[in-house]
Each structure stands twice: as structure tokens, then as C-alpha cells.
Amino acid sequence: MLGVKHVNDLYSLLARFEGRRIDFKEEVSANLYRLLSAFANTAGGIAVIGVRDHDHAVVGVDLRNNAVKKLADSITTRLGIHPAIEIREIERKSVVTVAVERSRVPVACDGRYYTRIGDTTREMLPDELRGFFQQSIEWDSVAGPYSFDEIDEETVRRFLAGAKAAGRLAAVDPAEPVEAVLRRLGLAGDGGISNGAIVLFGREPQRYFQNCILRIGRFKRADIIVGDHEIGGNLFRQFEEGERIIKQYLGVRYDISEEAMQESFQRREVWDYPLPAIREALLNALIHRDYFNNTVQTQVKIFDDHIRFHNPGNLPAGVTIDMILKEHYSYHRNPKVAEIFYRAGLVERYGSGIERIITAFRSAGMPVPAFVSSPLGFTLTMRMDMLNESSLRKMELNERQILAVERVKVEGSITSGAYQSLTGVSAATAFRDLKALVDRGILEQVSPSRRNTRYVLRERPS
């Protein structure tokens, strides 16, 4: 660590150029806190206050009114670190040095993380930030410069009530102090209050995490938006308000058939999409987003015939969509956030959300949603059933073709052999029937050879 123990050391510093581990500031400003965050996140360093940066002229610092103590307190409050602060006299003027050690975990300044590149301070990129964390340390467990006054007590009380009703939190005391609740949940400790506590229960998480926001848009086309909603607040508020707004844009009809009336003695609501799947997709987007990435909002885009849920949080290296769909692979990017939603009775353990989404669509006889993981994040696309039996009959399809389309909607695809088994026709007839469905733009081929050809529902443009 760079040390400043004698006046001669200070003269030596003044003779140096700014670099990765040293910088000069005329006064205390917002830039100083960003600089200290960058020092802590790289190799440590010294900020010399009271010196002009371009010519190293000593201008001095006003030390009246406990200025140094106030500076130390503000650094601890805003950054959560305890630097070594010293006062030196040079040219009959006071100069303050602030020495910062390299931190084991990233140090945030107002919810953003900074790094030092040469003599420049800049915000860290998400991938750079991830590199600071060991495998056992997650974003939602990292403590920040927060106070218990920033926690919304009403949200905490509602959570406790939900956890008690779900039977997922032992010995619930409605009058338990908020601080005690967060400590018991592992969201606060001697190191401070965690990021997870702020996004789950904070009054205004956006003060620290600008794009911790749910954005819901209603589109007629990709370039024509007819409704736009930006939902802030904590994750419980985003979920509740988000679900309400999405339902506002969905169509609903009423089933008054004899079967429906026998089930509940009242008409049954039939929504454009299965509501349990909508709920699960929204929860997944909020829980599993990459909160290191503070440049992108969680997004829901609602079109006439489909809904797209997107969050900045692609799958980790080595994990594929097939693994999640076939092997029920469970991955929690934010385990504390996931645990709190579980205890609240809103989700189940072991990453079964996608499986429940698929089951809900299959039970409704609708096309299985599509899942895509890319460097930009994770996207789930639900499509409205534009190929219901009534629509298919209007297209004058034969009974075999209608049966095949219904099978594809449930299973995701069909082969010529499966078509023959389903309908009892010859290979030639199966080929003609399936080709007709492709020609009509209902199905498309997704395999290169005729022997291995699979037929899936054709993608419709957004």
C-alpha cells in the first residue's frame, strides 16, 4: 500500500504524475467518491486533496468545523469502506491524503461501480464486475451503504403475512423489528444491509440501481407503441403492479358451457394466455435478471398475438435451454431474492418455473412458449393461439391436418412418422398433408434431410 508518513513522502507524491494509484483533487466533490470506489476496486491508491491536478500547485483544504471527521463519515456512509486519512502541512497549507486498500468485494458509489484504467476513472462493465466476485458471493448478498430507514416497513409486514400463510417462515412475529427480520433472513448483518434487502424491501431502490425498473409496453408493431408503463419501487411492488398492467392489456372471454357451470356454478374466465404462466414469467424475469447490468430494464412487450418477456441475464456458460427444459436444471443468479419470493409463497424451489409455464400452455392446448438465451439476456416469448380449431376449420383443412396442428401445439413438433401413427395414413399421404400445411404457412420444416424432418409452427413476424 502506498504510505504517507512524512512530509518528504508528500513532496514525493506531488512530483508524481496521476496514475492508476494516485490522483489529485482540489476539493471534496462527487468525483472524489467515484475515485475512491475505483481505487478500492483495482489496486488501491491515494487521493491527495488540496492540490490542483494539472500543475500540482498546493491550494490547501479548509479544515474548520470537523471537516476531516465529516469526510471520513461520508466515505464510510457512501462507500462502506474505512480509508486511512491523514493531514499534512506543506507550504503553510493543509493537505489531506485519503489512502484506500484494494477491496475483496466490489465497492459501489451511489449504486455504480468504478474502476481505474491508467489515470482515468470509469464505470465498470457488467462482465468486469462479475470478475470481482468469487463463486460463493452473489450480487444480492453484497452489503452497500444503506440504512434501515430506507426499508419500507409495510412491504416487510406484508411479506411476513404471506410467508406465514404459506407456512414457509417459522415463528412469525408481526411486531418483530424490521432490522431483526432482515438479519434473520440473512439480508443484513454486521457488514451492513445487502443489495437484496434494498431491491426487495427498499422504498426507492432506483436511488442506487437506476434501471432496476420494470418496463411494460403495448405495441401494435415493433415501431408503434400505444401504451408505455415504467414501474419502479421494490420488487414486490413491481410484481404486483406489473401483473395488474399486463392483465389490463389481455383479452378475456367467458365460458358459460354446461361443463364450466358444473365446475364452479359460475361462468369461467378464459384469458388470451394462461394467467399462471403470465405470473410465473413475470416472477422469473424479476428474480433472475442480472442486477450487475444496470444499463437495461426488465421488459415486457405485449403485441396483438404474442408477449415477450426479456431480462438482462443470459444463462451461465455451459448451461443451455435444452438443459433447462429436459434436465430441469436449477440456477439461481440471485439466491437471496429467489428465497424471499419462495418464502412469500409466490414461487417454488428448484427452478420449476419454466416447467410450470410449459405445463400451463399445454393444458390450455396452446403453442409452447419459445425460450432464447443470448449475450443480450434471456427472452421468453408466448404466442396467442391463432390456430384454434375454429380457425383451422375456416382454412378448410382436413381432420387429419387439424389433429396434427393440435399435436404440434402441445408437443412442439411432429415428424412424418408421428403423423402416420397419429392418423393411420401412408407415408405418401403424410408427406402431401404436411407439405400442404407448410405451403399454407402454418408449419415449417426445421431439419435438413427429408428422413429427419421435423415440422413446427411457423414463426409469425412481430
C-alpha positions, 0 to 999 in steps of 0.5 A: 500500500502506498504510505504517507508518513512524512512530509518528504513522502508528500513532496514525493507524491506531488512530483508524481504524475496521476496514475492508476494509484494516485490522483489529485483533487482540489476539493471534496466533490462527487468525483472524489467518491467515484475515485475512491470506489475505483481505487478500492476496486483495482489496486488501491491508491491515494487521493491527495486533496488540496492540490490542483491536478494539472500543475500540482500547485498546493491550494490547501483544504479548509479544515474548520468545523470537523471537516476531516471527521465529516469526510471520513463519515461520508466515505464510510456512509457512501462507500462502506469502506474505512480509508486511512486519512491523514493531514499534512502541512506543506507550504503553510497549507493543509493537505489531506491524503485519503489512502484506500486498500484494494477491496475483496468485494466490489465497492459501489458509489451511489449504486455504480461501480468504478474502476481505474484504467491508467489515470482515468476513472470509469464505470465498470462493465457488467462482465468486469464486475462479475470478475470481482466476485468469487463463486460463493458471493452473489450480487444480492448478498453484497452489503452497500451503504444503506440504512434501515430507514430506507426499508419500507416497513409495510412491504416487510409486514406484508411479506411476513403475512404471506410467508406465514400463510404459506407456512414457509417462515417459522415463528412469525412475529408481526411486531418483530423489528424490521432490522431483526427480520432482515438479519434473520433472513440473512439480508443484513448483518454486521457488514451492513444491509445487502443489495437484496434487502434494498431491491426487495424491501427498499422504498426507492431502490432506483436511488442506487440501481437506476434501471432496476425498473420494470418496463411494460409496453403495448405495441401494435408493431415493433415501431408503434407503441400505444401504451408505455408503463415504467414501474419502479419501487421494490420488487414486490411492488413491481410484481404486483403492479406489473401483473395488474398492467399486463392483465389490463392489456389481455383479452378475456372471454367467458365460458358459460358451457354446461361443463364450466357451470358444473365446475364452479356454478359460475361462468369461467374466465378464459384469458388470451394466455394462461394467467399462471404462466403470465405470473410465473414469467413475470416472477422469473424475469424479476428474480433472475435478471442480472442486477450487475447490468444496470444499463437495461430494464426488465421488459415486457412487450405485449403485441396483438398475438404474442408477449415477450418477456426479456431480462438482462441475464443470459444463462451461465456458460455451459448451461443451455435451454435444452438443459433447462427444459429436459434436465430441469436444471436449477440456477439461481443468479440471485439466491437471496431474492429467489428465497424471499419470493419462495418464502412469500409463497409466490414461487417454488424451489428448484427452478420449476418455473419454466416447467410450470409455464410449459405445463400451463400452455399445454393444458390450455392446448396452446403453442409452447412458449419459445425460450432464447438465451443470448449475450443480450439476456434471456427472452421468453416469448408466448404466442396467442393461439391463432390456430384454434380449431375454429380457425383451422376449420375456416382454412378448410383443412382436413381432420387429419391436418387439424389433429396434427396442428393440435399435436404440434401445439402441445408437443412442439413438433411432429415428424412424418412418422408421428403423423402416420401413427397419429392418423393411420395414413401412408407415408405418401399421404403424410408427406402431401398433408404436411407439405400442404400445411407448410405451403399454407404457412402454418408449419415449417420444416426445421431439419435438413434431410427429408428422413429427419424432418421435423415440422413446427409452427411457423414463426409469425413476424412481430 
